[in-house]
């Protein structure tokens, strides 16, 4: 179902959701467009539905020079965090869903994630390398508290001592400190918390079901105190909305114990070029066009640039100003040492009956 890109542009959308629209799947020949809602209907919550994903493999591979990793594991497809800007939203269109509300309310779960990962790491063809847990959607989204699929993958990685890098917006990652400590002992774990803003009100609109900024900083603190390497992503930077917070975010991250910092500039591919502007016009109508204009100034007049080398950082005068601001703040607060290398030296193949995590 599609609400249409131009439907109710100034309404905030369903309660507790990030997207305010549900644009048509670009691969679908037909779609249903909803008639005009009343304000009461707009306010009704959209329930989350979960679907079983019976995929027979779990490790994804990519050859993008921009993302910094080759292999990743994503126990979930779609993400209930509902971040309005999320560049992964269009991946839901390959499943026959919309990149809008469907992406955050129709979640596919890979219930066999742990056993599939064990099978792939046990294969003699597997060459030990860093696996990113959540290369696309967040593995610590709310349903993880119940299903524990990310934990099942971490258990396997800890048994095999295969290095892992985690990227998340959720405090729930601290639940798995025991496993992360086992891996960190072999220089085989790092966690990165994405922190977009320190303003709770903005975060609640922009990332409605992710952990609050305060909780993410608390996660940084707990991980650092457990001697687990931890960094922050100031991401995405949205000029005219949160770029002024860069120094404050880096300072807060450093005080919490982060060891490094990275950043990306917002990019709006495919349907996200409809979803995010609709969100802006609903929540910040007074500055929506100014924000979009600044994004276009870094994307050669467009809202997205797919070119490697540019899509994560943008180009032009504003992109350069943001880069300098980030680098100055990182140097000032000691987060400019960006290379925390993980090691594959301790990797071991584990038989099915060998379950010890002992050091």
C-alpha positions in Angstrom: 0.0 0.0 0.0 1.3 3.5 -0.8 0.1 6.7 0.7 1.6 8.6 -2.2 4.6 11.0 -2.1 2.5 14.1 -2.0 0.0 12.9 0.6 -0.4 15.1 3.7 3.1 16.6 3.5 2.8 18.6 6.7 1.5 15.8 9.0 3.8 13.9 11.3 2.6 10.5 10.2 1.7 7.5 12.4 2.7 7.7 16.0 6.1 6.3 16.9 7.2 6.0 13.3 9.9 7.8 11.4 8.6 7.8 7.8 5.5 9.9 7.2 4.8 8.3 3.8 4.8 4.8 2.2 5.9 5.4 -1.4 5.4 2.8 -4.0 7.9 0.0 -4.5 9.9 1.0 -7.6 9.8 -2.6 -8.8 6.0 -3.0 -8.5 3.9 -2.6 -11.6 0.8 -1.7 -9.5 0.2 -0.1 -6.2 -2.7 1.0 -4.1 -2.8 4.7 -3.1 -4.7 5.5 0.1 -7.3 8.3 0.1 -6.8 11.3 2.4 -6.6 10.4 6.1 -8.3 12.3 8.9 -6.0 13.6 11.7 -7.3 10.8 14.0 -6.4 8.1 11.4 -3.0 9.6 11.0 -2.4 9.3 14.7 -3.2 5.6 14.9 -0.1 3.5 15.6 1.1 1.2 12.9 1.8 -2.3 14.4 5.1 -4.1 13.7 4.8 -7.4 11.9 7.5 -10.0 11.8 8.1 -12.5 9.0 10.3 -15.6 9.0 13.3 -15.3 6.5 14.4 -18.8 5.6 17.5 -17.7 3.8 20.2 -20.5 3.5 23.2 -18.3 3.8 24.0 -15.5 6.3 27.3 -13.8 5.2 26.8 -11.0 2.7 29.7 -9.6 0.6 30.2 -6.3 -1.0 33.0 -4.7 -3.0 32.3 -1.0 -2.2 35.5 0.9 -1.4 33.5 3.4 0.8 32.2 1.1 3.5 35.4 -0.3 4.9 34.4 -4.0 5.1 33.8 -6.9 2.8 31.7 -9.3 4.8 28.7 -8.6 7.0 25.9 -10.5 8.8 22.4 -9.0 9.1 20.0 -11.1 11.2 17.1 -8.7 10.4 15.8 -7.2 7.1 14.1 -3.9 7.8 14.6 -1.9 10.9 12.1 -0.9 13.6 14.3 2.0 14.7 12.6 4.0 11.9 15.4 6.5 11.1 13.9 8.8 8.5 17.1 9.2 6.6 18.2 5.6 6.5 20.0 4.8 3.2 19.1 1.1 3.6 15.4 1.7 3.2 15.3 0.9 -0.5 16.6 -2.7 0.2 13.0 -3.4 1.4 11.8 -2.9 -2.2 13.5 -6.1 -3.3 11.2 -7.9 -0.9 8.0 -6.4 -2.4 7.6 -3.9 0.4 7.8 -0.1 0.5 10.9 1.7 1.7 8.7 3.9 3.8 6.5 2.7 6.7 6.9 -0.9 5.5 10.7 -0.8 6.1 10.2 -0.1 9.8 7.0 -2.1 10.4 7.5 -5.2 8.4 10.6 -6.9 9.7 12.1 -10.2 8.3 13.9 -12.3 10.9 16.5 -14.9 10.2 15.8 -17.4 13.0 18.7 -19.7 11.9 21.3 -16.9 11.8 23.6 -18.5 14.4 23.6 -22.0 13.0 24.1 -20.6 9.4 27.0 -18.6 10.6 28.5 -21.6 12.3 28.2 -23.6 9.1 29.9 -20.9 7.0 32.8 -20.4 9.5 33.3 -24.1 9.7 33.7 -24.5 6.0 37.4 -24.9 5.0 36.9 -22.3 2.3 36.3 -19.6 4.9 39.3 -17.3 5.2 39.3 -15.5 8.6 38.4 -11.8 8.2 36.5 -9.1 10.0 32.7 -9.7 9.9 30.5 -6.6 10.4 27.4 -7.3 12.5 24.8 -5.0 11.0 26.2 -3.9 7.7 22.8 -2.8 6.6 20.1 -2.8 9.3 20.7 -2.6 13.1 21.1 -6.0 14.7 20.1 -4.5 18.1 16.7 -3.2 17.1 13.9 -3.8 19.7 13.0 -7.4 18.7 16.6 -8.5 19.4 15.8 -8.3 23.1 13.4 -11.2 22.6 14.9 -13.2 19.7 18.6 -12.9 20.6 19.7 -13.5 17.0 22.6 -11.1 17.2 23.7 -12.8 20.4 23.6 -16.2 18.7 25.9 -14.8 16.0 28.3 -13.3 18.6 28.4 -16.6 20.4 29.6 -18.3 17.2 32.1 -15.5 16.5 33.5 -15.8 20.0 33.9 -19.6 19.8 35.7 -19.2 16.5 37.6 -16.1 17.7 36.7 -14.5 14.4 37.0 -10.7 14.6 33.8 -8.7 14.5 32.9 -5.0 14.2 29.4 -3.9 15.4 27.6 -0.7 14.4 24.5 0.1 16.3 22.2 2.8 17.8 21.0 0.7 20.7 22.1 0.4 24.3 21.1 -3.3 24.1 24.6 -4.0 22.8 25.8 -3.8 26.4 23.9 -7.0 27.1 26.6 -8.9 25.2 29.6 -7.4 26.9 30.6 -10.9 28.1 31.0 -12.2 24.6 32.6 -9.0 23.4 35.2 -9.2 26.2 36.2 -12.7 25.0 36.8 -11.4 21.5 38.5 -8.2 22.7 41.0 -10.3 24.6 42.3 -11.4 21.1 42.0 -7.9 19.5 39.0 -9.2 17.7 36.1 -6.9 18.6 35.1 -3.2 18.2 31.8 -1.5 18.7 30.7 1.7 17.1 27.7 3.7 18.4 26.1 6.0 15.9 25.2 9.3 17.5 23.3 11.7 15.2 22.4 14.3 17.8 22.5 15.0 21.5 19.1 16.7 21.5 16.5 14.2 22.8 13.6 15.9 21.1 15.2 15.8 17.7 16.3 12.1 18.2 12.7 11.2 19.1 11.5 12.5 15.7 14.5 11.4 13.6 15.2 8.0 15.1 11.9 7.2 17.0 12.7 3.7 18.2 16.4 3.8 18.7 18.0 4.4 22.1 18.2 8.0 23.3 21.4 9.9 22.8 22.0 9.7 26.6 21.6 5.9 26.5 24.0 5.6 23.5 26.7 7.6 25.4 26.0 5.3 28.4 26.7 2.3 26.2 30.0 3.9 25.1 30.9 4.3 28.7 30.0 0.7 29.7 31.9 -0.8 26.8 35.0 1.3 27.4 35.0 0.4 31.1 34.9 -3.3 30.0 38.0 -2.7 27.9 36.1 -3.2 24.7 37.3 -0.9 21.9 34.5 1.5 21.2 34.1 4.4 18.8 31.4 6.7 17.6 29.9 7.6 14.2 28.7 11.1 14.0 26.3 10.0 11.3 24.6 11.1 9.3 25.5 14.7 9.3 22.5 16.7 8.0 23.5 20.3 7.2 21.2 22.8 8.7 19.8 20.2 11.2 22.6 18.7 13.2 26.0 19.8 11.8 26.3 22.4 14.5 26.5 19.6 17.1 29.6 18.0 15.7 32.0 19.4 18.4 29.6 18.7 21.2 29.0 15.1 20.1 32.7 14.4 19.8 33.4 15.9 23.2 30.7 13.9 24.8 31.9 10.7 23.2 35.5 11.3 24.3 34.3 11.9 27.9 32.4 8.6 27.8 35.5 6.8 26.7 35.3 6.5 23.0 38.7 5.8 21.2 37.9 7.0 17.7 35.3 8.9 15.7 34.0 8.8 12.1 31.4 10.7 10.2 29.2 10.5 7.1 27.1 13.0 5.2 23.4 12.2 4.7 22.6 10.6 1.4 19.2 10.0 0.0 19.1 7.2 -2.6 15.9 6.1 -4.5 12.8 6.3 -2.3 14.7 8.0 0.5 14.7 11.1 -1.7 10.9 11.2 -1.1 10.8 9.9 2.5 13.3 12.2 4.1 12.0 15.5 2.5 8.5 14.5 3.5 9.7 14.0 7.1 11.5 17.4 7.0 8.4 19.2 5.8 6.3 17.5 8.5 8.6 18.2 11.4 10.7 21.3 10.3 8.6 23.1 7.6 10.4 26.4 8.3 13.8 25.1 7.3 13.1 22.1 5.1 14.0 23.7 1.8 17.1 25.2 3.3 18.3 21.8 4.5 17.5 20.2 1.2 19.3 23.0 -0.6 22.4 22.4 1.5 22.3 18.6 0.8 22.1 19.4 -3.0 25.1 21.7 -2.7 27.2 18.7 -1.6 25.6 16.3 -4.2 26.1 18.2 -7.5 22.6 19.6 -7.3 21.0 16.3 -6.4 19.9 14.6 -3.1 22.2 11.6 -3.7 25.4 10.8 -5.4 26.2 7.1 -6.0 29.8 7.7 -6.9 32.4 6.0 -4.8 34.6 8.4 -2.9 31.8 11.1 -2.8 28.7 9.4 -1.5 29.8 9.2 2.1 31.4 12.6 2.4 30.0 14.8 -0.3 31.9 17.5 -2.2 32.1 21.3 -2.4 32.6 24.1 0.0 30.1 23.0 2.6 31.4 19.4 2.6 34.9 20.8 3.1 33.7 23.0 6.0 32.1 20.0 7.7 35.3 17.9 7.2 37.4 20.6 8.8 35.1 21.0 11.7 35.0 17.3 12.4 38.8 17.0 12.1 39.5 19.9 14.4 37.1 18.6 17.1 38.5 15.1 16.8 42.1 16.4 17.3 41.0 18.6 20.2 39.4 15.7 22.1 41.8 13.0 21.1 39.6 10.9 18.7 41.6 11.4 15.6 43.4 8.0 15.8 41.0 6.3 13.5 42.7 3.0 12.8 41.9 0.4 15.5 42.9 -2.7 13.6 41.4 -6.1 14.4 43.3 -9.3 14.3 42.5 -12.7 12.8 45.5 -14.4 14.5 43.5 -16.2 17.1 40.9 -17.7 14.7 40.2 -21.4 15.2 37.7 -23.8 13.7 35.4 -25.3 16.3 33.7 -28.6 16.1 30.0 -28.7 16.9 30.6 -30.4 20.3 33.3 -27.9 21.2 31.3 -25.1 22.9 33.8 -23.6 25.4 34.5 -19.9 25.2 37.5 -20.3 27.5 40.5 -18.3 26.9 
